[in-house]
Amino acid sequence: MSAPLLSTVRAVAAETALAADGVARSNAQATNSAQSRELYRARQPIYPKLVHGEFRLLKWVGLAGMLAIYYGVPWIRWERGPGAPDQAVLVDLFRERFYFFWIEIWPQEVYYLTGLLILAALGLFLVTALFGRVWCGYACPQTVWTDLYIMVERLIEGDRNARMRLDKSPWTVEKFVKKTAKHTVWLMIAAATGGAWILYFHDAPTLAANLFQGTADITAYLFLGGLTFTTYWLAGHMREQVCTYMCPWPRIQAALIDQDTLMVTYRHDRGEPRGPHKKGQPWEGRGHCIDCNQCVAACPMGIDIRDGDQLECINCALCIDACDDVMKRVNLPRGLIAYDTSQNIERRLRGEKPKIRLIRPRLILYAVSIAAVGAVMLFGLSTRATIELNVLRERNPTFVRLSDGSIRNAYTVKIINRNNAPRTLALAVDGPVGFEIKAIGVEQLAMPLPVEVPGDKLRSLRVLITVPAKALKEVSLPIVFRVNDPKTADTTETRSVFLSGGSAP
Amino acid sequence: MVGKKKGVDEFSGTETTGHEWDGIRELDTPLPRWWLWVFYATIVWAFGYWILYPSWPTLSGYMPGILHQSQRADVEQAVLELRSKREEMGKMLGTATLEQIEADPNLFQFAREAGKSVFGDNCATCHGSGAQGFKGYPNLNDDVWLWGGKLEDIKHTIQVGVRSTSPDTRQSQMPAFGRDAMLESKQIDDLVEYVVSLAGRPANTEAVGRARQTFKEQCAVCHGEDGKGKRELGAPNLTDTEWLYGGERSDIRAQIVTGRGGVMPTWGSRLDPMTIDALAVYVHSLGGGE
């Protein structure tokens, strides 16, 4: 008899058996466990069973909250004055600005984004070292959308057993209707997901209206289509394969987890040796695991948590809820599967008391790094100048000799006004004795020169500095450009040099 | 021995190809499924491409594809679009006065950038990429202008050129006093001293005295009695520190002897009016504009 057939026979036999009084023994196979993993194999479908419990509730709340944020944020309005967009969170590629509520970032300030990514990475390190793959289990979009898709699947096709039956059954009208309904809802969610994504890049109400009228830009439809497809495909069809085969994070996490990390753990010290349990039988001399396989049936990744920590496990904690429910029914304390550390299991096996160490050197290091990067970002954002000044000395020609022997240097002065309103900024220069200044486009010759800079724009000025021959004592003379807002005393300055080209005596 | 029979490898459970060399059989491991699907997808894609885009050569040309796509036409279209985009700003440039152009940062920026680009293509060969000039080719950054430094003057010079083929060309001629034997060598030596003294540099006073009359007779017509030059004639100022052909005594002497004069081509017939406007604004804004 071949091996698969044998296991089917076993499964069928087990179907009728009880693991304990009132607890059916599931025939769930850990399809992705190390034993049944083959290199070339079509995906085995996984039918996660619905569980009830604290973690499931937490995940429902998290799912609702995160989806609400994702779909809702583009619609929040934020008044910024005339000429500026009133969308609270907007990546404005056309105007080259990133808006986040009161923060506005220019492309040259992309280091704020770097800081944000560093913070995100460090935050991920910290929670992973503390509680294992909480990101994967609760917050990763792949997990959240897959959870949502499984919820839809469950609502239409029923729970685990009903879904398995439906898939095995020949094509009937009912099956056709159910499958069509499921894929239709999936595609609608996918389209809404792709649709929400593009709203972050344009004025949401305008773009949404244009999308439906068919007048939006072709790129909007391309992105909408692409993201609809990826959402539908990754959350509906690829599911756990994304985590197991595509994502680098399961590989990285091994370096971030240590023996003190709290992870979803099967306490084999308490559970083994496992076996079915009949009412009235004593619990002495055997483990608390009644081998009901409910943890396997609940697992969206198709593994058996009792095999220990595995690459596939996203720490979604649904097996905890499944097991706690069973433990309650057989009148045993909950927590056979729980957040625990591998060290605690060894401690208990040695007869010691378990310990939880939340303060460890690596965690302190992560926390300090997060605080430091956060402080730098906060300081940068709170002291962000509203004026920026850049001075480029003309190098071709390096200097110009005028008919009276005086020397002139030209500078390209770029003044950025980060306020939304236009401002008249005052440009002044500290330079060699007796110099004269002229800015092309500004009539006034006496300093400070009034320079009108439009709101939220850069103005480029050509500034000519002329120094009389007798003042040219050195080949290179320091020169300072200063711009200030006469109304707010906001000041910024930049150093440059004045080159006389060796005409010094 | 080469076996032909396909079988299943007992260790891996994978089919074999039936090839066997020295007792070693080749496994027929299947390609990853995703790879195969991508491969099939590329084949489908290729058919679509053949139908939509230019693909197969024919005897007299090629299959154009139902989209009739042509990169050459795309480029022409892009150039046309660019032109029409520039048209609007160009018109504004044509009607605005210099003051209006320089006061409007956008228009000014447009004119400068356009002018800079045209300058690089057409003018930099002689005047240098930064318009700094060379010996015999004027520096356009300074305040020395042979034919005037107002925007209109600059524009006119660009249009008609200097000693060019244009009938309206700006025209001046420094005689070759030495080569054409109009003055004797001794007189030229004295004139050199005189010109040096005009520029405010120490010179041989006896020679200066001797040359005074010669200058009045030969040079003052164009350069003026005070040597400050005449722009309407394109005659340079001899009293400043700038010398187109060099300010050393030998340079000045060489210029009196041979009377060199450069040629600037006429651009009115080669560049469109908008481009000339932009070019004039650019040159004017270099710093020397009046």
Interface residues (C-beta under 8 A of the other chain):
Chain A: Y40 A42 E394 R395 N396 P397 V400 R401 L402 S403 D404 G405 R408 A410 I440 G441 P454 R459 S460 R462 L464
Chain B: T29 P30 P32 R33 E102 A103 P105 F108 Q109 R112 G128 S129 G130 A131 Q132 N139 N141 D142 D143 V144 N237 D240 T241 E242 S285 L286 G287 G288
